[in-house]
Amino acid sequence: MMDRFLAETRLVDFRAAPIKALIEERNWLSLSDWDKIGSAYDFVRNEVRFGYNAADALPASKILADGYGQCNTKGILLMALLRGLGIRCRFHGFTIDKALQRGIVPEFVYPLAPARILHSWVEIEYQGRWIELEGFILDQSLLTALQDHFPQRSSICAYGIGTNCLQMPEVEWKGDNTYIQKTGIKADYGVFDSPDDFFAVHSQLTGPRGLLYRFFVRHWMNRRVAQMRGGIIPQIPGATSNDGRTVLTGQMQETR
């Protein structure tokens, strides 16, 4: 019987030619499990930049072709790479407060965004225990730009980040849990064998709002993310400024 935590699915399509080619080109199959995990994790974190795809429920091969993704899509790609490398993994679904995306979502359309947004992280089985991986969502260039902009801030829930340790977040693979949006989590939907199972029962932004997001808003958001990497951080209305830099007020969330 096929191991359900290693199974290929429509979304986790690790037998697709682009996924197989990437694994072969990087020679990842020859590595130890530690390095297999680390290599796939670092690739998804930094070589697949943070950005917004046309939808959440996309096959990993399409996400790889896009070259960018957010929590749900980068997680799908990471799962495909891990399963292609023989690493057992599963999908954990949540919602996050939309405040976590403030500063990226244009203020003009921010009121139209749902109050709770679908979120996920990947869990891997390593050395007999399940490890939670969320820190791959933001690429280091974006994270560094935000750290430089908020040098005195530790807690933040905006600009795609939800953490209480902005300057030293747990985002690198060191054999333990990694997080970068955890403090924005509102509801826990539990663990699923695959993202396919999760998105079969949970969806967001359908109808006119979904079309507006897919064809207009996400491109605007991606341009803002690109500007943020260059140090241009949009100011959030109602924020104050002490030293010439934006300082968030009223955006923090409690840690789960």
N, C-alpha and C positions, 0 to 999 in steps of 0.2 A: 504494500500500500504506500502511496506517495505521501511523504512528509508534508503536512499542510503548511509548515513554515518554510518550506523550500520550493513550493509549487509555483509554476508559472501561471499567470493569469492574463486576462486581456490588458490590464494596466501594467502589471509587473512582467513585462515581455522580455525577459533576459535572454531568450533565444533569438530575438530579432538581430539581424545582421549588424547594425551599428553598435549595439551593446556588446555582442560577442567580439567584434573587431576591437573595440576599446580595451576590453579585458586582455585580449591577446597582444595588442600593441604595447600595453604597459607591463606585460609579463606578470600580471598580478597572481595568476594561478600558482606560480612557483613560490609565493611568499608564505610565511607563517600566518596563522589565523590573526594574530595581533596586527601584523603588517597589512594583511588583506583588508581588515576593517579600517585601519588608519589610512590606507591609500584610497579606498573608495570614499571614505568620509571626507578627506582633504580635497579630493577631486570635486565632490558635490558642493562642498563649502566654498571653495575659492575659484575653481575653474568654471563652475556654473553660477553665474552671478545672481544676486538677489534681484528679482523683478516679477512682474505679473503676467502670467500666461492668459490665453483666451478662456481657459476653463480650469477647474480643479482636476476633474477625472480624465486626465490625458494619459496615454501609454508612455512608459518611460522612454521609448525610442523617440517619440515626438518631443518630449521635454529635453532630451539630449540634443536634438536638432535645433530647438529654440535657443539653447545655450544660456538660459536663465530660468528662474523659478522662485516660488515662495514656499512657505512651510509645507503645504500639501503636495505640490508638484515636485519639489526637490526631494521630499520624503519618498515619493513613488520611485524616482530615479535611484535613490540610495538603496531602496529595497531590491530593485532589479539587479543592481551591481552586487549587492551582498549575496542574494540567492544564486546569482551566476557564479559566485565564488564559493558556494557551499556553506555560507553563514546563515544560520536560522534567524529569522526576523519576523516581526509582526507590526501591526499598525495600531496606534492608540489615538482615538479621536476626542476632540474637545470643542468648546467654543472659547473665543477670546473677546474681550471688550473692544469695541471699535476704536476706543481712545488710543489703543496701541498703534493704529495706522494713521493717527492724526499727524499732520505735517507732511505725509506722503499723499494722502487723499486731498485733493484740492478743496479748499474751504467752501467753494461754490456748490459742490455736490456732497460735502460731508454729511449734511442733514439727511440725505437720501440713503446713506449707507445703513444696513441693518445694525441694530444695537449689539448683536452678538454675531461673530464671524467664525466660520468653521476653521478649525486649527487641528494640527496633528503633530506627533513626533514618531520616530521609529524606535522600536525596542529590539535589541539583539540578545541572543543567548550566547554568553561567553563564559567559559570556565564555571559552568554550573549555575549561573544566575542571569537574570534579565537586566540589561542595562538600558537606560533611557537616553536617547540621542535627539537633542533638539538644537544644539549649538551650531549645526551646519547651515542654518537658514540664512544668516547674513554673511556675505563675503568679507574678508578682512579689510579690504580697502574702504568699504562703507562703514564698517565698525570703527576703524581708525579715525575716519573723518568726524564721526559723531563723538568719539572720545576726545578728540582735539577741540571740538566746539564746546563741549561741556566738561572742562578739566576738573572742576570742583564737584561735579555731581556724581552721586553713586546710584540713586534710585531714579528710574525713568520708565515711563510707559507711554511711548510715542515714537514716531519715526521708525516703526518696525521693530522696536526693542521693548522688552518687558523684563527688567532685571533690577536687583538691588545692589549690584556690584559692577557698574558700567565700566570702570577703569580696569577691572580684572575679572571679567566674566569667565565662566567655566565653558569654554567653547572648543578647546583642543582635545583630540583623542588621547586620553591617558589611561584608558582601561576602566573609566568610571562614567557616571552620568554627565551629560553636557546640556546646558540650557542657555537660551537667549531671549525667550518670550514668555517664560513660565509665569511671571507675576501678573500677566494680563489674562490668565485663564479664568473663566467664569464657570463653565459646566464641564463635567467629565462624562463622556459617552462610553468609556470603556475600551477594551482591547478587541481588535478584529484580526482575523487571519490574514486579510488582505485589504488594500484600499478599495477594491471592487466591492467587498462586502459593506464597507462603511458608506460609500457613496450610493449604494443601492437603497439606503434608508435615510440618508441625510443629504440635503442639497441647499443651495442658497442662490440668490440673485437670479430668479427666473423671470420670464415675462419682459415687459418694457425695461425694467431696471437692469436685467441681465444683458439685454441688447445694448443699452447705454454704456454699461461697463465694458463689454467685449469690444465694441467698435470705437469707443471714444475715451472713456475715463481711464482705462488701464494704460493706454499709450501716454496720456498726460502724467499718470503716476510714474511710469517708467522714465520719462524725461526728468521728473523731479528727483528720482533716485540717482540718475546719472549726474545731475547737478550737485547732489549731496556728496557724491564721491569726490567731487572737485572742491568741496569746502563751502558750497553755497547751501546753507541750511535754511529752509523756509521758516519764518517766524509764525508761531501759533498765536492767534488772537487771544488777548488776556494774559499773555506771558509778560513777565517783567524783565528788566535788564539791569544788572548790577555793574558789570565790567565791560559793557559793549557787546556781550554775547547774550543769546537768548537763554532765559531761565524759565523752565516750565513751572506753572503753578496749577494746582488742582488736577493734575493728570495722573498722579500716582495711584497704584493699586496695591492691595495687600497681597503678600505672598501666600500661596495656598498652604 
